[in-house]
Amino acid sequence: MEETKESPQCAGNALCDALNYLGDASYAVLPKDVAHQLGELKTNLLSGVRWLIDKEIEWVAARVEGGDRLREEWRESARARRTQNAGSGI
């Protein structure tokens, strides 16, 4: 007897297919124009969320870059103080 084992990918595909069917059915029960308007509303909302996320990512990248710049300025300032203190014999 040969056992056939379903791979996790097959189970995942079946689950995705079921979720897709439920999603399709949730729009199919609506009148066509309402379904399209709802889809457009959701798309616009998600586009706005994506824009906010993109802005947040840009802000984080700018803060990391600014932190690198500030850290280097502090390092240079500390070097200058050490050099000045060594030169004055302190």
Backbone hydrogen bonds, N-H to C=O, Kabsch-Sander energy under -0.5 kcal/mol:
donor,donor_aa,acceptor,acceptor_aa,energy
3,E,1,M,-0.6
5,K,3,E,-0.6
6,E,4,T,-0.5
10,C,7,S,-0.5
11,A,7,S,-1.8
12,G,8,P,-2.5
13,N,9,Q,-2.7
14,A,10,C,-2.2
15,L,11,A,-2.1
16,C,12,G,-2.6
17,D,13,N,-2.6
18,A,14,A,-2.1
19,L,15,L,-2.5
20,N,16,C,-2.7
21,Y,17,D,-2.3
22,L,18,A,-2.3
23,G,19,L,-2.4
24,D,20,N,-2.7
25,A,21,Y,-2.7
26,S,22,L,-2.0
27,Y,23,G,-1.1
27,Y,24,D,-0.5
28,A,24,D,-2.1
29,V,25,A,-1.7
30,L,27,Y,-1.0
35,A,31,P,-2.7
36,H,32,K,-2.3
37,Q,33,D,-2.3
38,L,34,V,-2.8
39,G,35,A,-2.4
40,E,36,H,-2.3
41,L,37,Q,-2.6
42,K,38,L,-2.6
43,T,39,G,-2.2
44,N,40,E,-2.6
45,L,41,L,-2.5
46,L,42,K,-2.7
47,S,43,T,-2.2
48,G,44,N,-2.0
49,V,45,L,-2.1
50,R,46,L,-2.6
51,W,47,S,-2.2
52,L,48,G,-2.2
53,I,49,V,-2.5
54,D,50,R,-2.7
55,K,51,W,-2.3
56,E,52,L,-2.3
57,I,53,I,-2.5
58,E,54,D,-2.4
59,W,55,K,-2.5
60,V,56,E,-2.6
61,A,57,I,-2.4
62,A,58,E,-2.4
63,R,59,W,-2.3
64,V,60,V,-2.5
65,E,61,A,-2.3
66,G,62,A,-2.6
67,G,63,R,-2.5
68,D,64,V,-2.2
69,R,65,E,-2.2
70,L,66,G,-2.7
71,R,67,G,-2.6
72,E,68,D,-2.0
73,E,69,R,-2.1
74,W,70,L,-2.6
75,R,71,R,-2.2
76,E,72,E,-2.5
77,S,73,E,-2.5
78,A,74,W,-2.5
79,R,75,R,-2.3
80,A,76,E,-2.4
81,R,77,S,-2.2
82,R,78,A,-2.5
83,T,79,R,-2.5
84,Q,80,A,-2.5
85,N,81,R,-2.9
86,A,82,R,-2.5
87,G,83,T,-2.0
88,S,84,Q,-1.5
89,G,85,N,-0.5
89,G,86,A,-0.5
90,I,85,N,-2.0
